[in-house]
Amino acid sequence: MKTTAVNTASPRVCLPGHPEVSIRFEWAVALTSLWILFGLFLDGWAHINIPETIDSFFTPWHGVLYSGLGVSIAVLGITYATNWRKGYHWLRSLPPAYMTSLLGAVIFVVAGNLDFLWHSIFGFEDGVEALVSPSHLSLAVGGVLMISGPLRMAWGNSDSQNTKMPWRALLSMFAVLGVFTFFTEFSNAFAHPHLLTGGIPADETYLWDTTLLSYVLIPSVLFMGFILTAILRWKLPVGSLTLLIAGNSTMMYVITLRYSREHWQVLTAALLGGILADVLLHVLQPSREHMKTLRWFSFLVPASLFLLYFLSLILTQGIWWNSNMWLGAIFFSGVTGLGLSWLVVPPYALDANKNW
C-alpha cells in the first residue's frame, strides 16, 4: 500500500511589529560610528598631508575606515538575522531607525564596489575632486544612514524638549556632523586659518574675500543646523555643545595640519566658543516657548565663535583682512544662525503678541 509522507513541521511564525534592541546594541552602533568617523578623517588627513604615499586602494587609512564599517555592518547584520530567525518579518527585523541604518549599509557596500571600479577607471581623485566624486558622495550617503541610527532612535523616543538626549544619540549626531564638515572641508575656517594670515594677496582680492566668507558661513550653517535641531528636541547633557563645536573644529584643523600647524590658536578659540555656547544654552534656556532667547542664542553662538576665531589670529599673527571684512563676517555668521532659527521656529507661527 502506498503511503504519503505528511509534513508535520509547523509554519514559520511571523511576529508582529518590530523587535526592541538593547542599550548594548545602541552603544555598539554609536561607538562604531566614531570608529568610522576616525577612519574617514584619517584617510582625509593622509590624502592632504602625505598624498605621495597613496598609490593604491589598499592603504592603512582605508583599512581603518573599512574595518570600522565592517564591524558596524556586522553589528547591524547579526542583530537583524537574529531577530529574523526569531520570527520577525524580514522588513521589520530591526526597529525602523535601524532598518534605515541597514539600508545605509547596503548602499555603502554597493557604493564601495563602485568606488573601487571608479578608481580603476578614472584613477585617484586629487584635492576637491575627492570630496565631490560621485562614488565618494554615494559612500557618504550610505555612511550617514548607517551612523545616524542612535540619533533617529532617540528622536522617535523623545516626546518633549525636557527629554534628556542620550549620550549615544549625541555621539551619533557628532559623527554625522563630522561627515558633513568633512565633505565641505574646502570651505571651513578651522581647516584653513593660514589663508588669512600674512600679507595681503598681490592680485585682486575679490575671489579671496568671497571664498573666505564662505569659510565662515558654511560652518555656521552646519553648526547651527545641528545645534538647533538638538536643543529644540532634547535637554542636552552638560558639555554637549563644546563637544560638537570644539571637537569638530579640532578635527577640521588636524586634517589640514600640513598647512594649519602654525595656527594652533584657533583651537583655543574653538574650545572657548564651545564652552560659551554651553553657557549661553544654560543661561538663556532657548526654546519654542522662550522665543526671544532662542533668537539671541542663535545669533550669539556663531557670532561669538568667529569673534574668538578672528581675535585669536589678530592678537598672535595678524590677518590681512581689514576690520570691515572680519567684523562683517562675524555679523554674517550671527545672522545665519538667526535666520536658521526663523526656519525651525517661524515667527508667523506665534500668537498675536508677535513676541519675536
C-alpha positions as CSV (number, residue, x, y, z in Angstrom):
1,M,0.0,0.0,0.0
2,K,1.3,3.4,-1.0
3,T,1.8,5.9,1.9
4,T,2.1,9.6,1.7
5,A,4.6,11.5,3.9
6,V,3.0,14.3,5.9
7,N,4.9,17.4,6.7
8,T,4.4,17.9,10.4
9,A,6.7,20.9,10.6
10,S,4.7,23.9,11.8
11,P,4.7,27.0,9.6
12,R,7.1,29.8,10.4
13,V,5.5,32.2,13.0
14,C,5.7,35.8,11.9
15,L,5.9,38.1,15.0
16,P,4.0,41.4,14.8
17,G,5.6,44.8,14.9
18,H,9.3,45.5,15.4
19,P,11.7,44.0,17.9
20,E,13.3,46.0,20.7
21,V,17.1,46.5,20.8
22,S,19.3,46.6,23.8
23,I,21.3,49.6,25.1
24,R,24.4,47.5,24.4
25,F,23.4,47.3,20.7
26,E,22.8,51.0,20.5
27,W,26.2,51.8,22.1
28,A,27.9,49.4,19.7
29,V,26.4,51.3,16.8
30,A,27.4,54.6,18.3
31,L,31.0,53.6,19.0
32,T,31.4,52.0,15.6
33,S,30.1,55.3,14.2
34,L,33.1,57.1,16.0
35,W,35.4,54.4,14.6
36,I,34.1,55.2,11.1
37,L,34.5,58.9,11.6
38,F,38.1,58.5,12.8
39,G,38.9,56.3,9.8
40,L,37.3,58.9,7.5
41,F,39.3,61.8,8.9
42,L,42.5,59.7,9.0
43,D,42.1,58.9,5.3
44,G,41.4,62.5,4.6
45,W,44.5,63.5,6.6
46,A,46.6,61.1,4.5
47,H,45.2,62.5,1.2
48,I,46.0,66.1,2.2
49,N,49.3,65.7,4.2
50,I,51.0,62.7,2.5
51,P,49.4,62.3,-0.9
52,E,52.6,60.8,-2.3
53,T,52.1,57.6,-0.3
54,I,48.7,56.9,-1.8
55,D,49.0,54.9,-5.0
56,S,46.6,52.1,-4.3
57,F,43.1,51.5,-3.0
58,F,44.6,49.2,-0.3
59,T,46.1,51.7,2.2
60,P,46.3,51.6,6.0
61,W,43.9,54.6,6.1
62,H,41.3,52.8,4.1
63,G,41.9,49.8,6.3
64,V,40.9,51.8,9.4
65,L,37.8,53.2,7.7
66,Y,36.6,50.0,6.1
67,S,37.3,47.9,9.2
68,G,35.0,50.2,11.2
69,L,32.4,49.9,8.5
70,G,32.8,46.2,8.5
71,V,32.2,46.0,12.3
72,S,29.2,48.3,12.1
73,I,27.7,46.2,9.3
74,A,28.3,43.1,11.3
75,V,26.6,44.6,14.4
76,L,23.6,45.5,12.3
77,G,23.5,42.3,10.3
78,I,23.9,39.9,13.1
79,T,21.1,41.6,15.2
80,Y,18.9,41.7,12.1
81,A,19.5,38.0,11.3
82,T,18.9,37.0,15.0
83,N,15.5,38.8,15.1
84,W,14.5,37.4,11.7
85,R,15.2,33.9,13.0
86,K,13.0,34.6,16.0
87,G,10.1,35.2,13.6
88,Y,10.0,38.9,12.8
89,H,9.2,39.9,9.2
90,W,12.3,40.5,7.1
91,L,11.2,44.1,6.6
92,R,10.7,44.6,10.4
93,S,13.6,42.7,12.0
94,L,15.1,45.9,13.4
95,P,13.4,49.0,14.7
96,P,12.6,51.4,11.9
97,A,15.5,53.7,12.9
98,Y,17.9,50.8,12.5
99,M,16.3,49.3,9.4
100,T,17.3,52.6,7.8
101,S,20.8,52.1,9.1
102,L,20.8,48.6,7.5
103,L,19.7,50.2,4.2
104,G,22.6,52.6,4.6
105,A,24.9,49.6,5.0
106,V,23.6,48.1,1.7
107,I,24.1,51.4,-0.1
108,F,27.6,51.6,1.3
109,V,28.6,48.1,0.2
110,V,27.3,48.8,-3.3
111,A,29.0,52.3,-3.4
112,G,32.2,50.8,-2.1
113,N,32.4,48.4,-5.0
114,L,31.6,51.3,-7.4
115,D,34.3,53.3,-5.7
116,F,36.8,50.6,-6.4
117,L,35.7,50.4,-10.0
118,W,35.7,54.2,-10.3
119,H,39.4,54.4,-9.1
120,S,40.3,51.6,-11.5
121,I,38.8,53.5,-14.5
122,F,39.5,57.2,-13.7
123,G,42.3,56.9,-11.2
124,F,42.6,58.6,-7.8
125,E,41.0,62.0,-7.2
126,D,43.1,65.0,-6.3
127,G,42.1,67.8,-4.0
128,V,38.5,68.9,-4.0
129,E,37.8,66.1,-6.6
130,A,37.9,63.6,-3.7
131,L,35.1,65.4,-1.9
132,V,32.7,65.8,-4.8
133,S,33.4,62.5,-6.6
134,P,30.1,60.7,-7.2
135,S,31.4,57.4,-5.8
136,H,32.5,59.1,-2.6
137,L,29.3,61.0,-2.2
138,S,27.4,57.7,-2.6
139,L,29.6,56.3,0.2
140,A,28.8,59.4,2.3
141,V,25.0,58.8,1.9
142,G,25.3,55.2,2.9
143,G,27.6,56.1,5.8
144,V,25.4,58.8,7.2
145,L,22.3,56.5,7.1
146,M,24.4,53.9,9.0
147,I,25.8,56.0,11.7
148,S,22.7,58.1,12.4
149,G,20.7,55.1,13.8
150,P,21.0,56.1,17.5
151,L,20.1,59.7,16.7
152,R,16.9,58.6,14.8
153,M,16.1,56.1,17.6
154,A,16.3,58.9,20.3
155,W,14.3,61.2,18.1
156,G,11.4,58.7,18.0
157,N,11.6,58.2,21.7
158,S,11.5,61.9,22.6
159,D,8.1,63.4,23.4
160,S,9.2,66.8,24.7
161,Q,12.1,69.2,24.9
162,N,12.6,68.1,28.5
163,T,13.6,64.6,27.4
164,K,17.3,64.1,28.1
165,M,19.3,63.4,25.0
166,P,21.2,60.0,25.4
167,W,24.9,60.2,25.0
168,R,24.8,57.6,22.3
169,A,22.5,59.8,20.3
170,L,24.8,62.8,20.9
171,L,27.8,60.8,19.7
172,S,25.8,59.7,16.6
173,M,25.0,63.4,15.9
174,F,28.7,64.3,16.4
175,A,29.6,61.7,13.8
176,V,27.0,62.9,11.3
177,L,28.2,66.5,11.7
178,G,31.7,65.3,11.2
179,V,30.8,63.7,7.8
180,F,29.1,67.0,6.7
181,T,32.0,69.1,7.7
182,F,34.5,66.6,6.2
183,F,32.8,66.8,2.8
184,T,32.8,70.7,3.0
185,E,36.4,70.9,4.1
186,F,37.1,73.1,1.2
187,S,35.1,75.9,2.9
188,N,35.9,75.7,6.6
189,A,37.7,78.4,8.5
190,F,39.2,76.0,11.0
191,A,40.8,73.9,8.2
192,H,42.3,76.9,6.5
193,P,43.4,79.6,9.0
194,H,46.7,80.0,7.1
195,L,44.9,81.7,4.2
196,L,44.0,84.7,6.5
197,T,47.5,85.4,7.9
198,G,50.4,87.0,6.2
199,G,50.4,89.9,3.8
200,I,47.6,90.9,1.5
201,P,47.4,88.9,-1.7
202,A,49.2,90.7,-4.6
203,D,46.3,90.2,-7.1
204,E,42.7,91.2,-7.0
205,T,41.2,90.2,-3.6
206,Y,37.6,89.7,-4.7
207,L,37.8,85.9,-5.1
208,W,39.8,85.7,-1.9
209,D,37.2,87.7,0.0
210,T,34.2,85.7,-1.3
211,T,36.0,82.4,-0.7
212,L,37.0,83.3,2.9
213,L,33.5,84.4,3.7
214,S,32.2,81.0,2.7
215,Y,34.7,79.5,5.1
216,V,32.7,81.3,7.9
217,L,29.2,80.9,6.6
218,I,29.2,77.2,5.7
219,P,30.4,76.1,9.1
220,S,27.9,78.5,10.7
221,V,25.0,76.9,8.8
222,L,26.2,73.4,9.7
223,F,26.9,74.1,13.4
224,M,23.6,75.9,14.0
225,G,21.6,73.5,11.9
226,F,22.7,70.6,14.2
227,I,22.6,72.6,17.4
228,L,19.1,74.0,16.9
229,T,17.8,70.5,15.9
230,A,19.2,69.2,19.2
231,I,18.2,71.9,21.6
232,L,14.6,72.1,20.3
233,R,14.2,68.3,20.7
234,W,16.1,67.4,23.9
235,K,17.6,68.6,27.1
236,L,21.3,68.2,26.3
237,P,24.0,66.7,28.6
238,V,26.5,69.1,30.1
239,G,29.2,69.9,27.6
240,S,27.3,68.8,24.5
241,L,27.9,72.0,22.5
242,T,31.6,72.0,23.5
243,L,31.8,68.5,22.0
244,L,30.0,69.5,18.8
245,I,31.9,72.8,18.2
246,A,35.3,72.3,19.7
247,G,35.5,68.6,18.8
248,N,34.5,69.1,15.2
249,S,36.7,72.2,14.8
250,T,39.7,70.3,16.1
251,M,39.2,67.5,13.6
252,M,39.0,70.1,10.8
253,Y,42.2,71.7,12.0
254,V,44.1,68.4,12.2
255,I,43.0,67.2,8.8
256,T,44.9,70.1,7.2
257,L,47.8,70.0,9.6
258,R,50.3,70.4,6.7
259,Y,49.1,73.9,6.3
260,S,47.5,74.9,9.6
261,R,50.1,73.6,12.2
262,E,51.4,77.1,12.9
263,H,47.9,78.5,13.7
264,W,47.0,76.4,16.8
265,Q,45.5,79.5,18.3
266,V,42.2,78.7,16.5
267,L,41.8,75.6,18.7
268,T,41.7,77.8,21.8
269,A,39.0,79.9,20.0
270,A,37.0,76.7,19.2
271,L,37.3,75.5,22.8
272,L,36.2,78.8,24.3
273,G,33.5,79.1,21.7
274,G,32.1,75.7,22.6
275,I,32.2,76.4,26.3
276,L,30.5,79.8,25.7
277,A,27.8,78.1,23.7
278,D,27.1,75.7,26.6
279,V,27.0,78.7,29.0
280,L,24.5,80.5,26.7
281,L,22.4,77.4,26.5
282,H,22.2,77.2,30.3
283,V,21.6,80.9,30.9
284,L,19.2,81.7,28.1
285,Q,17.3,78.4,28.1
286,P,16.2,78.8,24.4
287,S,13.0,77.1,23.4
288,R,9.9,77.5,21.3
289,E,8.2,79.0,24.4
290,H,11.1,81.4,25.0
291,M,11.3,82.9,21.6
292,K,13.5,86.0,22.3
293,T,16.2,83.9,24.0
294,L,16.1,81.4,21.1
295,R,16.8,84.3,18.6
296,W,19.6,85.7,20.8
297,F,21.1,82.3,21.3
298,S,21.0,81.5,17.6
299,F,22.8,84.8,16.8
300,L,25.3,84.8,19.6
301,V,26.7,81.2,19.3
302,P,28.1,81.5,15.8
303,A,29.0,85.2,16.2
304,S,30.9,84.6,19.4
305,L,32.7,81.6,17.9
306,F,34.0,83.5,15.0
307,L,34.8,86.6,17.1
308,L,37.1,84.4,19.1
309,Y,38.5,82.9,15.9
310,F,39.5,86.2,14.4
311,L,40.8,87.6,17.7
312,S,42.9,84.5,18.2
313,L,44.7,85.2,14.8
314,I,44.7,89.0,15.1
315,L,46.3,89.0,18.5
316,T,49.0,86.5,17.7
317,Q,49.9,86.6,14.0
318,G,47.7,89.2,12.4
319,I,45.4,88.9,9.4
320,W,45.4,90.7,6.1
321,W,41.6,91.3,6.2
322,N,40.6,94.8,7.3
323,S,38.1,95.5,10.0
324,N,35.2,95.8,7.6
325,M,35.7,92.2,6.4
326,W,36.3,90.3,9.6
327,L,33.7,92.2,11.6
328,G,31.2,91.8,8.7
329,A,32.0,88.1,8.6
330,I,31.2,87.8,12.3
331,F,27.9,89.6,11.8
332,F,27.0,87.4,8.8
333,S,27.7,84.3,10.9
334,G,25.3,85.5,13.6
335,V,22.6,86.4,11.1
336,T,23.0,83.0,9.5
337,G,22.2,81.4,12.9
338,L,19.3,83.8,13.5
339,G,17.9,83.0,10.0
340,L,18.0,79.3,10.7
341,S,16.1,79.9,14.0
342,W,13.3,81.5,11.9
343,L,13.2,78.4,9.7
344,V,12.9,75.9,12.6
345,V,10.5,78.1,14.6
346,P,8.9,80.5,12.2
347,P,7.8,83.9,13.6
348,Y,4.4,83.7,11.8
349,A,3.5,80.7,14.0
350,L,3.4,82.8,17.1
351,D,0.3,84.2,18.7
352,A,-1.0,87.8,18.3
353,N,1.6,89.4,20.6
354,K,4.2,88.7,17.9
355,N,6.9,88.1,20.5
356,W,9.9,87.6,18.2
